[in-house]
Amino acid sequence: MKKRTIRVLIADDHNLVLDGICSLLKDIEYIKIVGRAEDGRELVKKYFELQPDVVLSDISMPILSGADAAQNILRKNKTAKILFVSQYVDDDYIYSILKVGGLGLLSKNCNTEDIVLGIESVIMGKHYFVNKSEEELNHLIQRFEQNKIKSKQPIHNELSKKQKEILKLIGQGLTSNQIAIKLKIDKRTVDTHRHRMMQTLEFKSSAQLFRHAVIFCEEG
């Protein structure tokens, strides 16, 4: 029996990634790429124009992040099926995706089988997080629900106003050079703020800072 066509809208600010996804899915007859977006604002616009069955989106994109775009879409269509793609697939990212209402996460290094499984899962309203067993996923979701009802002081309250401004731009995927241009400050000043934020937040790597920045963007 022929499977029903699944219409997919893909979003990433790198054309190479978009081309790669199209290439991986070109031989899957029942999955059709109906549109491409290169930033979050375009993603929201094309979602309501094209009405896809599934969105496959990067988390960090310019103008409007993938996470913010997802929230905008879900505010108007609570049944939207959104699957994220990221170079990071750790638990922090899973929690941030659950928080915005996403149904799954794929690695940017994933293969065709992973993408197809992810799309088939979210089209049925199920969660799909690459490399997570059903037991691990259930445990993560349970912890997420428990954490939602806990109130605690946000860690970013320890940052200055300027550091919060820079942190938000980091979460939107901007480089130090791009942040310096946007805020009209020297790149060395941006790098100094990044270093001080990592010290304040007790982060050991830029990847940790970036993950926190994405979550910070989602919190507003």
Backbone bond lengths (Angstrom), bond angles and torsions (degrees), N, CA, C in turn:
res aa  C-N    CA-C-N  psi(-1)  N-CA   C-N-CA  omega(-1)  CA-C   N-CA-C  phi
1 M - - - 1.469 - - 1.533 109.74 -
2 K 1.311 116.55 131.45 1.454 121.26 -177.78 1.526 110.52 -70.86
3 K 1.350 115.50 133.66 1.454 120.07 -179.83 1.526 110.64 -75.52
4 R 1.337 114.63 149.37 1.461 119.86 177.43 1.524 109.67 -67.82
5 T 1.311 116.67 138.18 1.464 121.11 -179.91 1.527 110.62 -64.36
6 I 1.324 115.33 132.65 1.466 121.61 176.04 1.527 107.44 -105.03
7 R 1.318 116.32 119.41 1.462 121.82 -177.81 1.527 109.39 -92.34
8 V 1.331 115.98 123.96 1.466 121.32 -172.56 1.533 111.10 -121.01
9 L 1.320 115.09 133.40 1.464 122.31 172.73 1.524 107.24 -105.77
10 I 1.337 117.87 125.73 1.464 121.11 -178.18 1.527 110.41 -110.49
11 A 1.347 115.97 147.60 1.464 120.19 -177.93 1.523 111.12 -142.30
12 D 1.310 116.12 129.76 1.465 123.03 175.82 1.522 106.95 -165.57
13 D 1.340 116.72 147.30 1.464 118.29 -179.30 1.524 112.82 -86.01
14 H 1.325 117.10 6.91 1.465 121.30 175.86 1.530 109.11 -118.43
15 N 1.320 116.15 119.56 1.464 120.20 -179.38 1.519 112.65 -61.57
16 L 1.339 116.75 -30.76 1.467 120.04 179.06 1.521 110.94 -62.47
17 V 1.332 116.51 -38.69 1.467 120.71 178.52 1.526 109.80 -67.57
18 L 1.326 116.63 -44.83 1.466 120.33 178.74 1.526 110.86 -60.61
19 D 1.331 115.68 -43.51 1.469 119.83 178.44 1.526 110.93 -63.34
20 G 1.351 115.77 -38.32 1.463 120.22 179.90 1.515 112.10 -63.97
21 I 1.336 116.69 -42.83 1.468 120.73 178.50 1.527 110.18 -63.23
22 C 1.329 116.15 -44.53 1.473 120.27 178.76 1.521 110.77 -59.95
23 S 1.333 116.25 -40.73 1.465 120.70 -179.56 1.527 111.54 -65.44
24 L 1.342 116.20 -41.42 1.463 120.31 -179.20 1.530 111.91 -66.24
25 L 1.322 116.67 -30.30 1.469 120.13 -174.95 1.528 114.15 -100.60
26 K 1.325 117.45 -0.98 1.471 119.77 -172.57 1.522 113.45 -62.89
27 D 1.339 117.76 -27.07 1.464 119.97 -178.44 1.529 113.24 -94.91
28 I 1.337 117.08 0.27 1.469 121.11 177.85 1.527 107.07 -90.17
29 E 1.330 116.00 100.77 1.468 121.55 -169.49 1.525 114.02 -60.73
30 Y 1.334 117.57 -33.87 1.466 119.43 -173.64 1.535 113.18 -92.16
31 I 1.348 117.18 2.01 1.463 120.13 175.45 1.530 108.29 -111.39
32 K 1.318 116.02 120.17 1.466 121.08 -175.82 1.529 110.52 -119.04
33 I 1.335 116.27 122.64 1.462 120.63 174.58 1.529 107.76 -77.67
34 V 1.329 116.15 113.89 1.471 119.58 -175.63 1.528 113.02 -98.45
35 G 1.338 116.51 -10.81 1.458 118.51 -179.98 1.511 112.05 -173.98
36 R 1.342 114.95 162.37 1.459 122.43 179.28 1.524 108.89 -132.32
37 A 1.342 115.42 143.23 1.466 120.52 176.66 1.523 108.41 -132.46
38 E 1.334 116.69 147.01 1.459 120.90 -176.58 1.525 113.12 -111.33
39 D 1.318 117.73 0.54 1.462 121.43 173.04 1.527 108.21 -156.86
40 G 1.333 115.40 168.80 1.455 119.52 -174.82 1.510 114.83 -64.24
41 R 1.327 116.47 -36.67 1.467 119.25 -179.93 1.527 110.96 -64.84
42 E 1.335 115.27 -41.73 1.465 119.77 178.23 1.526 110.59 -66.57
43 L 1.336 116.11 -34.75 1.463 120.61 178.08 1.526 110.92 -60.91
44 V 1.326 116.74 -48.00 1.471 120.56 179.84 1.528 110.26 -60.68
45 K 1.325 116.26 -46.48 1.469 121.33 -179.06 1.533 111.02 -59.57
46 K 1.341 115.80 -48.05 1.465 119.38 -176.93 1.525 112.01 -71.58
47 Y 1.342 116.51 -28.74 1.465 118.49 178.40 1.527 110.10 -59.63
48 F 1.317 116.80 -47.93 1.468 119.57 -176.62 1.528 112.52 -77.82
49 E 1.323 116.66 -20.13 1.469 119.80 174.36 1.528 111.34 -76.89
50 L 1.346 115.51 -43.33 1.469 120.83 -171.64 1.524 114.18 -96.49
51 Q 1.347 117.02 -21.68 1.470 121.74 -179.21 1.535 111.76 50.28
52 P 1.333 118.08 58.57 1.469 120.51 -179.95 1.523 111.56 -71.31
53 D 1.319 115.88 162.41 1.469 120.46 175.69 1.525 110.66 -77.35
54 V 1.332 115.93 -35.20 1.466 121.79 -176.74 1.527 109.63 -139.55
55 V 1.329 115.42 141.69 1.465 121.51 171.23 1.523 107.73 -106.19
56 L 1.323 116.61 132.50 1.468 122.96 175.90 1.523 105.79 -118.82
57 S 1.347 117.20 106.29 1.461 120.25 -168.54 1.521 113.96 -133.13
58 D 1.329 114.90 145.47 1.459 121.36 168.63 1.530 107.66 -67.51
59 I 1.335 116.60 154.48 1.464 119.81 179.16 1.527 110.97 -81.18
60 S 1.329 116.42 -47.36 1.465 120.99 -175.85 1.520 110.68 -101.63
61 M 1.327 115.38 115.24 1.461 121.27 177.89 1.521 108.87 -140.70
62 P 1.331 118.04 157.46 1.463 120.59 179.85 1.525 112.79 -71.51
63 I 1.335 114.44 167.11 1.472 125.04 179.38 1.528 110.97 68.03
64 L 1.327 116.90 -58.19 1.467 122.25 176.60 1.520 106.60 -145.32
65 S 1.325 116.81 126.28 1.466 119.38 -177.66 1.528 111.12 -67.19
66 G 1.325 115.82 161.04 1.455 120.13 176.98 1.517 111.81 -60.71
67 A 1.341 115.64 -36.19 1.466 120.06 179.06 1.528 111.12 -65.56
68 D 1.343 116.38 -44.68 1.468 119.98 178.35 1.527 111.05 -65.79
69 A 1.329 115.67 -38.88 1.468 119.89 178.03 1.527 110.40 -61.17
70 A 1.337 115.73 -41.85 1.465 120.33 179.10 1.523 111.05 -60.72
71 Q 1.327 116.14 -43.18 1.465 119.44 179.12 1.527 111.46 -63.15
72 N 1.333 116.39 -40.55 1.470 120.14 177.71 1.526 111.51 -61.93
73 I 1.329 115.27 -42.11 1.467 120.18 179.54 1.523 110.76 -65.95
74 L 1.335 115.77 -46.61 1.464 120.47 -175.41 1.529 112.85 -69.57
75 R 1.328 117.06 -24.70 1.471 119.32 175.81 1.527 110.78 -64.09
76 K 1.340 115.72 -33.60 1.466 120.70 -178.61 1.523 112.96 -96.03
77 N 1.328 116.03 -25.05 1.468 120.30 179.62 1.524 108.97 -139.97
78 K 1.319 116.06 93.36 1.463 120.96 -174.33 1.521 113.36 -67.91
79 T 1.320 117.17 -12.19 1.471 119.93 -179.56 1.533 112.29 -97.79
80 A 1.332 117.32 5.62 1.472 120.41 -179.96 1.528 110.39 -59.11
81 K 1.320 116.17 138.25 1.467 122.60 -179.08 1.529 108.62 -103.60
82 I 1.331 116.20 109.19 1.466 120.29 -174.42 1.523 110.61 -121.16
83 L 1.316 114.66 125.32 1.463 123.81 -179.42 1.523 107.28 -118.59
84 F 1.329 116.74 127.24 1.462 120.40 -177.43 1.526 112.36 -99.19
85 V 1.332 114.43 155.67 1.463 122.00 175.43 1.522 107.36 -126.25
86 S 1.345 116.85 134.08 1.462 119.76 -179.39 1.519 110.46 -153.69
87 Q 1.332 115.29 157.62 1.462 118.87 173.88 1.527 110.19 -76.17
88 Y 1.333 116.42 -15.87 1.462 121.67 177.74 1.529 109.55 -107.57
89 V 1.320 116.68 131.66 1.471 119.81 -178.61 1.532 111.50 -132.31
90 D 1.334 116.80 26.21 1.462 119.00 -178.02 1.531 110.83 -81.80
91 D 1.328 115.18 178.75 1.465 120.25 -173.66 1.528 113.18 -62.31
92 D 1.351 117.34 -34.70 1.467 119.68 178.72 1.521 110.95 -58.73
93 Y 1.311 115.30 -40.44 1.464 119.51 -179.99 1.526 111.21 -69.96
94 I 1.314 115.82 -37.98 1.466 119.34 178.16 1.526 110.04 -61.30
95 Y 1.335 116.84 -43.69 1.462 120.20 178.78 1.524 111.23 -62.11
96 S 1.348 116.63 -41.65 1.466 119.52 -179.14 1.525 111.14 -65.29
97 I 1.325 116.46 -34.84 1.468 120.92 179.11 1.524 110.65 -70.77
98 L 1.328 116.49 -42.71 1.462 120.02 176.64 1.530 110.52 -60.94
99 K 1.321 115.60 -37.00 1.461 120.33 -177.70 1.523 112.27 -63.58
100 V 1.341 117.16 -38.34 1.470 119.16 -178.77 1.525 112.56 -86.61
101 G 1.347 116.54 -4.86 1.459 119.40 177.87 1.515 115.23 98.91
102 G 1.343 116.28 8.91 1.463 119.63 176.55 1.519 111.22 -70.12
103 L 1.314 115.85 154.57 1.467 120.13 -177.75 1.522 113.79 -102.37
104 G 1.328 117.26 -10.88 1.458 116.71 -178.06 1.510 113.68 -170.34
105 L 1.343 113.98 172.31 1.459 121.66 -178.43 1.518 110.14 -144.23
106 L 1.327 115.49 129.43 1.458 122.26 175.50 1.519 109.23 -115.73
107 S 1.324 116.09 151.05 1.458 120.81 173.71 1.523 109.39 -80.71
108 K 1.336 116.74 148.70 1.462 119.98 176.43 1.527 111.32 -68.61
109 N 1.333 115.94 -10.36 1.466 120.37 176.71 1.525 112.14 -98.48
110 C 1.325 117.26 10.24 1.463 119.98 -175.20 1.527 111.37 -71.57
111 N 1.331 114.49 162.32 1.465 120.28 179.69 1.536 110.26 -101.53
112 T 1.324 115.29 -178.83 1.468 120.26 -178.38 1.521 111.77 -58.86
113 E 1.333 116.60 -42.13 1.469 120.43 -178.21 1.521 111.35 -59.31
114 D 1.347 116.81 -42.88 1.463 120.44 179.30 1.528 111.29 -62.44
115 I 1.330 116.08 -44.38 1.470 119.63 -179.21 1.524 110.81 -63.00
116 V 1.327 115.87 -44.85 1.472 120.33 -179.56 1.525 110.61 -63.25
117 L 1.340 117.06 -44.91 1.467 120.59 178.47 1.524 111.00 -61.08
118 G 1.339 115.80 -41.39 1.453 119.95 178.83 1.516 111.94 -62.68
119 I 1.326 116.38 -47.20 1.467 121.12 -179.92 1.523 110.85 -63.19
120 E 1.335 116.79 -44.51 1.467 120.29 -179.34 1.528 111.61 -65.24
121 S 1.329 116.72 -33.18 1.468 120.07 179.34 1.520 111.38 -70.39
122 V 1.338 116.68 -50.76 1.463 118.72 -174.74 1.529 112.36 -70.42
123 I 1.336 117.72 -27.18 1.465 119.38 177.99 1.530 110.31 -63.25
124 M 1.348 115.77 -24.87 1.469 121.06 177.50 1.529 111.94 -94.77
125 G 1.333 115.88 6.37 1.457 119.84 178.89 1.511 114.03 80.87
126 K 1.338 117.00 14.47 1.465 121.30 -179.77 1.526 110.26 -96.35
127 H 1.326 115.45 156.08 1.458 120.13 174.95 1.531 110.08 -81.37
128 Y 1.340 115.29 147.61 1.467 120.05 174.14 1.523 108.73 -144.95
129 F 1.322 114.83 113.16 1.461 120.66 176.57 1.518 107.82 -122.74
130 V 1.324 115.94 119.13 1.453 121.64 -172.79 1.532 110.99 -55.59
131 N 1.319 115.46 139.23 1.470 123.67 178.17 1.530 114.08 67.00
132 K 1.322 117.79 16.56 1.459 120.68 176.68 1.527 109.55 -112.96
133 S 1.337 115.47 126.79 1.460 119.26 176.53 1.526 108.70 -73.46
134 E 1.324 116.30 166.64 1.468 120.34 179.47 1.522 110.61 -60.16
135 E 1.340 116.21 -38.90 1.466 120.38 179.92 1.534 110.89 -65.36
136 E 1.345 116.29 -44.93 1.469 120.34 179.14 1.521 110.85 -63.52
137 L 1.312 116.10 -40.89 1.460 120.79 -179.25 1.523 111.39 -65.34
138 N 1.328 116.80 -44.22 1.465 120.42 178.41 1.524 111.18 -60.84
139 H 1.341 115.53 -38.86 1.466 120.47 179.15 1.530 110.40 -65.25
140 L 1.332 116.69 -43.04 1.462 121.24 179.43 1.527 111.29 -63.24
141 I 1.320 116.21 -43.43 1.465 120.32 -179.34 1.527 110.52 -65.45
142 Q 1.337 115.98 -39.04 1.465 120.51 178.04 1.530 110.46 -62.76
143 R 1.329 116.36 -44.35 1.467 120.65 178.43 1.524 110.87 -64.13
144 F 1.322 115.77 -38.93 1.466 120.28 178.82 1.526 110.42 -61.35
145 E 1.324 117.05 -45.56 1.464 121.17 -179.74 1.521 110.87 -64.16
146 Q 1.338 116.85 -37.04 1.461 120.48 178.32 1.525 110.94 -66.99
147 N 1.335 115.71 -41.65 1.464 120.19 -178.95 1.523 112.09 -67.36
148 K 1.334 116.77 -27.67 1.464 120.28 -179.30 1.526 111.89 -62.61
149 I 1.331 116.21 -31.52 1.466 119.13 -175.89 1.531 112.31 -92.64
150 K 1.324 115.85 -1.42 1.464 119.46 177.61 1.527 109.14 -90.47
151 S 1.298 116.26 138.02 1.469 119.13 175.65 1.515 108.28 -108.13
152 K 1.320 116.52 127.77 1.455 120.65 178.19 1.526 109.38 -145.65
153 Q 1.309 116.55 157.02 1.457 121.91 -178.58 1.520 110.15 -67.19
154 P 1.330 118.13 123.91 1.460 120.00 179.38 1.521 111.44 -60.12
155 I 1.311 116.61 134.73 1.456 121.93 -176.71 1.524 111.57 -63.71
156 H 1.335 117.19 -28.81 1.466 119.09 -176.64 1.526 112.75 -75.59
157 N 1.345 118.55 -4.08 1.466 120.69 176.77 1.522 111.58 -64.11
158 E 1.338 116.47 -18.51 1.458 120.91 -179.57 1.527 112.17 -80.98
159 L 1.317 117.79 -5.06 1.460 121.62 -177.65 1.525 111.45 -92.42
160 S 1.342 115.64 153.36 1.459 120.81 176.69 1.529 110.13 -74.33
161 K 1.332 116.22 167.90 1.466 120.83 179.42 1.528 110.90 -59.83
162 K 1.336 116.91 -42.93 1.463 120.88 179.83 1.527 110.96 -65.91
163 Q 1.335 116.79 -39.95 1.468 120.21 179.12 1.527 110.93 -64.51
164 K 1.325 117.01 -39.00 1.469 120.06 177.42 1.528 110.78 -64.33
165 E 1.331 115.65 -37.40 1.464 120.74 178.60 1.532 109.93 -63.60
166 I 1.332 115.77 -44.22 1.469 120.80 178.96 1.523 110.44 -68.07
167 L 1.329 116.47 -40.16 1.467 120.78 -179.80 1.525 110.87 -59.95
168 K 1.323 116.56 -41.28 1.464 120.07 179.68 1.525 111.02 -63.45
169 L 1.323 116.83 -39.32 1.465 120.81 179.53 1.524 111.18 -69.82
170 I 1.331 116.59 -34.74 1.470 120.06 174.51 1.526 109.24 -61.25
171 G 1.326 115.92 -43.60 1.464 121.01 179.74 1.511 113.42 -64.91
172 Q 1.332 116.48 -22.42 1.462 121.05 177.29 1.523 111.71 -85.89
173 G 1.346 116.02 0.29 1.456 120.30 175.71 1.517 115.29 93.09
174 L 1.333 118.21 10.48 1.460 120.42 -178.89 1.527 111.16 -80.23
175 T 1.324 116.92 144.72 1.461 122.75 176.06 1.526 108.98 -82.28
176 S 1.342 116.23 170.38 1.467 120.01 178.22 1.524 111.17 -59.63
177 N 1.329 116.83 -40.86 1.471 120.67 178.19 1.525 111.28 -61.31
178 Q 1.334 116.49 -44.89 1.467 120.83 -179.44 1.526 111.45 -65.74
179 I 1.342 115.83 -38.30 1.470 120.45 178.31 1.525 110.04 -65.01
180 A 1.342 116.15 -43.19 1.467 120.96 179.76 1.525 111.09 -59.68
181 I 1.322 116.37 -43.32 1.470 120.74 179.42 1.530 110.53 -65.71
182 K 1.329 116.28 -44.70 1.472 120.83 -177.55 1.525 111.66 -63.95
183 L 1.348 116.63 -41.15 1.464 120.64 -176.75 1.525 112.67 -92.29
184 K 1.351 116.00 -2.67 1.467 122.35 179.77 1.526 111.57 58.24
185 I 1.331 114.90 47.29 1.461 121.65 176.04 1.522 108.73 -130.63
186 D 1.319 116.35 169.20 1.462 120.86 -179.06 1.527 110.60 -74.10
187 K 1.321 116.65 145.51 1.468 120.72 178.97 1.523 110.99 -58.89
188 R 1.354 116.74 -36.03 1.468 119.36 179.94 1.529 111.29 -63.43
189 T 1.323 116.00 -32.33 1.469 119.98 176.73 1.526 110.39 -66.19
190 V 1.330 115.93 -41.22 1.471 120.37 177.17 1.525 110.05 -61.85
191 D 1.329 116.53 -46.55 1.468 120.82 -179.40 1.528 111.37 -62.40
192 T 1.340 116.27 -37.34 1.472 120.24 177.84 1.523 110.46 -64.35
193 H 1.330 116.73 -43.86 1.470 120.43 177.67 1.528 110.71 -62.79
194 R 1.329 117.14 -40.53 1.474 120.43 178.16 1.526 110.17 -59.73
195 H 1.332 115.58 -45.75 1.467 120.52 -178.91 1.529 110.84 -62.57
196 R 1.331 116.27 -43.62 1.468 120.16 -179.18 1.525 111.56 -68.07
197 M 1.331 116.90 -35.70 1.469 119.94 176.68 1.522 110.68 -63.70
198 M 1.330 116.46 -41.80 1.465 120.00 179.16 1.524 110.69 -63.20
199 Q 1.343 116.53 -36.92 1.466 120.11 177.32 1.528 110.91 -68.04
200 T 1.331 116.23 -46.73 1.469 121.40 -178.77 1.525 111.74 -61.28
201 L 1.341 115.42 -43.12 1.464 120.82 -176.58 1.525 112.99 -87.90
202 E 1.348 114.94 -2.09 1.470 121.68 178.67 1.525 111.97 59.64
203 F 1.329 115.04 41.70 1.459 120.72 175.90 1.524 109.01 -93.11
204 K 1.324 115.55 144.94 1.464 120.42 -177.44 1.522 113.39 -101.43
205 S 1.320 117.16 -8.73 1.463 119.46 -177.72 1.523 110.93 -147.02
206 S 1.335 115.30 158.97 1.464 120.93 176.61 1.524 110.93 -64.47
207 A 1.346 115.98 -30.30 1.470 120.25 179.24 1.529 110.43 -63.01
208 Q 1.342 117.15 -40.69 1.465 120.59 177.64 1.525 110.76 -63.32
209 L 1.342 115.61 -41.96 1.463 119.76 178.98 1.522 110.46 -63.04
210 F 1.325 116.59 -42.07 1.466 120.67 -179.64 1.525 110.81 -63.29
211 R 1.339 117.19 -44.26 1.466 120.35 -179.79 1.528 110.67 -60.95
212 H 1.348 115.42 -42.66 1.464 118.83 178.72 1.527 110.36 -65.82
213 A 1.326 116.46 -36.91 1.466 120.96 179.86 1.522 111.15 -62.43
214 V 1.323 116.95 -39.52 1.469 121.15 178.00 1.525 109.82 -62.57
215 I 1.333 116.27 -45.49 1.468 121.15 179.35 1.530 110.11 -63.47
216 F 1.336 116.28 -40.97 1.468 121.61 178.90 1.527 110.87 -59.76
217 C 1.330 116.80 -41.06 1.474 121.36 177.50 1.522 110.63 -61.09
218 E 1.326 116.02 -41.47 1.466 120.83 -177.33 1.525 111.21 -67.25
219 E 1.348 115.79 -29.95 1.464 119.74 -178.49 1.520 111.87 -79.21
220 G 1.340 115.42 -6.77 1.452 117.62 173.36 1.492 115.15 116.36
